Structures are given as structure tokens and as C-alpha cells.
């Protein structure tokens, strides 16, 4: 993602059928929102504060809904690839190209 200083290839990767998004979840926040970046280089993650508590999968469901809304896709197009019980998560967003995902991140960074 050469055009976006501070956002590395670790945050998003193009894969067959869509992109993956590396996320650092911050459950129990006052509101659900993108709050910044966590880490650097290939280990970088998009830090998302999520209002839902980290119990019974509520935070994961809230993150899936938020990621879908943010990237303009239905919830069923967003899947949790890894990190079900961790703050470090990887989501697969189907039907979104890398250029579209980069544009979403660029708009957030303005």
C-alpha cells in the first residue's frame, strides 16, 4: 500500500475472492470505531475499538458487522479467519478488491 504512509501491507492483503484485514480489537469501548494502527511493517494491524464485551462472541459479531458496514458489504461477506479468542484477528472480506479497501482506509486517515 505504497500510497498510504503508515499503513503497511500487513494490514490488508489481496487474496482470491477478496482481501484479508488484520485487526487489533479493543473490546468494551465507549463506541465502535477505527482508532488507529497497531504495530509496524508486516505485523501492522488496524486497531478497532468495539463497544461489545469480549464474552460469548459478542465482540466478534460486532466487529463483523462494523467491518461489513465500513467496507460496504453485507455481514455474510465478512468472515473471521483467525483470532476467535484473541485481540489479534484476521477477517476475510469477500467481494472487495485491494484498491477499494485501500480507498476505505485512505478516507479514514484523512
Steps between C-alpha positions, in 0.01 A plus 500: 500500500760742384267800481404506868779590742481303822276228357699197398426188303451322834163668555341385172591231252335408175391137485280297265149643523577804712738639759609410851506763770722470809327651803597570859171499694440718803174366652290680759554847350254789521427472127603286205748681276837479327744655746835461327773259410666243723850378425721558198601337173352163412373462857291820484131477584205737477399578858123495547328587827181297535219581739395137554657302785742216425253237623312229312627624163318833528808706414573280197145542370517876554834515316359301208207742475730804527749373241214419261347845543837675469593318179148512352424127498241281669594326824496162326790622282721547808653198668727459799802306373699494823502641851162393633621518861776759450523877458704431184258407222503449125180557304432393142291754308356335190410704193734789580812572299822633644452840333153537654629397844791744473255778414300426816813518713616816321164667570529408868850648519395841363 
